Amino acid sequence: DLGTSFRDGAPVARQLGASLRYTLPLTLLALTAGVLVAGAGALLINYYRAVRPVLLAVLHMVQALPLFLLALGLLLLLANPDALAWFPTFGLDTGEPAAGPWWQRGLQQAPYLVLPVFSLVLACFPAILIQ
């Protein structure tokens, strides 16, 4: 029993479960993608030694950016109707339970998860690759 929320009086365990419903899959997907991309990047950076200093400098600059600025930049570039409206900016949780098997729900949610996962991968990729 984690108690009740001071804000709305609901049980804290239920609110944590509702929050983790999106947070855990997002972070696990970003972690998996980050490790795979960093592994491929490590192979490429060792194969193309001429671009190694330039690539490492760019990666250090990306790592120096705060995550919220990186995510905001991706939103403004890839989800802005005035620039490139390739991805949706909102609408993942409509409030109604999703029907169908888990893989079908995952495919329906995929366009909404691309930018958050991409920003998390860009934030962790330099740290994993440089180690």
Buried (B, 14 or more C-beta within 10 A) or exposed (E): EEEBEEEEEEEEEEBEEEEEEBEEBBBEBBBEBBBEBBEEBBEEBEEEEEEEEEBBEEBEEEBEBEEEEBBEEBBEEBBBEEEEEEBEEEEEEEEEEEEEEEEEEBEEBEEBBBBBBBBBBBBBBBEBBBE
